[in-house]
Amino acid sequence: MMNKVKEKDNPVLQVKDLVTSFPIKGGVFKKKIGDIQAVSGISFNIYPGETMGLVGESGCGKSTVARTIIGLEKPESGHIYFEGQDLTNISHGDMRNLRKDVQLIFQDPLSALHPKMTVKELIQEPWQNHPGVLDKKYWGKEVVKLMELVGLNPDSKNNYPHQFSGGQAQRINIARALALRPKLLICDESVSALDVSIQAQIINLLQDLQKELGISYLFISHDLSVVRHICNRIAVMYLGKVMEVGDRKDIFQAPTHPYTQALLSAIPTPNPWDMVKKKEIVLEGDIPSPANPPSGCRFRTRCWKAQEVCRKEEPELLSQSCGHLSACHFAEVDKTYIPTSKEARI
């Protein structure tokens, strides 16, 4: 069971109107000729003990959001508040100190680990970079404690990353992230490179750690079955914009945005003989270039509901009749495309 979130509490993280762009360079001298707006004015909150899911197709800007939050990318505009402190106007020293409370788990477990460092050295590295967090005489005991916490045998602390499986390597990454006892953990496609059985182990581990340590998660994924299992609330992104936000029940049982409905209709059916009965939305055309997004609604070039108003006016992310936020001029619940409970559990 997931933790119940009290939205009356102050958010751990607030993202307000965040815009992150990358320059387009061309010509012999590589001069700037334009911009790619990877993240275009998105907003969301994460509350204590909550798991917020961020989903969407590859290239929609999910990872850029994560990198901007932890300071690896500089936002063009907007604000990011962590426990009330504005991260967009913060000194390098203050950001370094803040990283103790905000940690990131990367997608590829082995590429995130130095191949010439032992597990013991890898887990101790955060304490070396943040002196004063833990007295050096306790490092050995804490390494053992963290390895046991994430389900690793402490006897393997002197082994190197290549001696572990993908799932074990990701557990090492989780142990490193937990070494500083963060308040917010950003999981950027942290289980997508793993086998399905290992995915389940890592997800269950994250849920157990949340119950024990009270950590908040920003869980970034394109796998709806994983998101449905672990997340309290979900934000659906398309081409740098948030299209729909709601709790798990809202998104999976009462989606109002056509893009969310298309994603849900693509969930595989467990019984092949039932595929004829299921209606699937097949989106036509390619995702537009973020360097030149469509006017009005960014999804209109692939949307079967699109009308003239969609070309002229960009829909705002507003509360709809069903009670949650959706950015669509014609938002409505269409149960034709909602997966059954069995399909959603895949």
C-alpha positions, 0 to 999 in steps of 0.5 A: 500500500502506498502512503496517503498524501496530505496536500494541506502539508507544505510541498517538498518540491514546487515547480512553477512555470519552468522553461528550459531551452537548448541553443541550436547552432549552425554554420561554420562558426557554430552560431546560435540560430534558434532554440529548442524548448525542451520544457515549456512552462510546466508546474507541479508539486510534490508533497512529503511521502508522495511519489509523483509520476512523470510520464510521456513519450521519449523526447517529451522533456521528462529527463530535462525536468529532472536535470534542471531540478538538481542543477545540471541544466539552467532554466530559462525562466520559472522557479523551482522551490525545495522546502521554500528555497528558490533553486533557480536563484541559488549560489553554487555553494548553497546548491552543493549543500542542497544536493544532500537532500535531493538525489538522482538515480540514473537510468543505466546502473552500470554507467553511473558507477566508476568501474575501478571503485569497489562498492565500499568506495562507491557508497563512501564517496558521498560522505567524502564530497560532503564532509561533516555528514558522517564521522569517518570512523562510522563509514564502515558500519554505515556501508554494511547497514546501507547494503543490507537495507537495499538487499545486498550482501555486505560480504561483497563490499570489496567487489567491483561493479562489473561483478554484479548483475544489472539489478544489483548494480541499481541497488548500489546506486540506490544505496549511494543515493540514500547515503546522505539521507535525502528528502527527495529522490528523483528516479529517472527511468531507474528500472527501464533497463532491467528485466521485469522480475528485477524491476518488481524487486527494485520497485518494491524496495523503493516502496519499502524505503519510502515507508521506512525513511519517509522519502518523496519520489519524482518517478520518471518513466514511460512504462504505465504499468510501473507508474500505476503500481508506485505513484500517488499522482501522475503528470502526463507530458507531451512535447515539453508541456504537461497535458494532464495531472491527477491522482492514480485513479483519475489518470487510469479510470477517468482520463480526459485528455486525448493523449492520455487516452492514447497512452492507456489504449496502448497497454498490452492485453494479457489475453490475445483473444481479447484484442479484437474486443479492445479499441486502440487509438493509433496516433498518426504522424510523427511527434513535431519538432520541439524547435518548431512546435505547432501553434495552439495545442501541441497535440493537435497535429495528432489528435482526432478531436482537433478543431480550429480553436485548437490551432488558434488557442493553447488550452490551459491546464485547468480543473475539468468536470471530473475534478482533475487538471487537463489541458484540452479544449474538449476534455471528456472521459471516454471509457472506450479507451480505458484499460481493464484492471487486468490490463493495467496491472501488466 
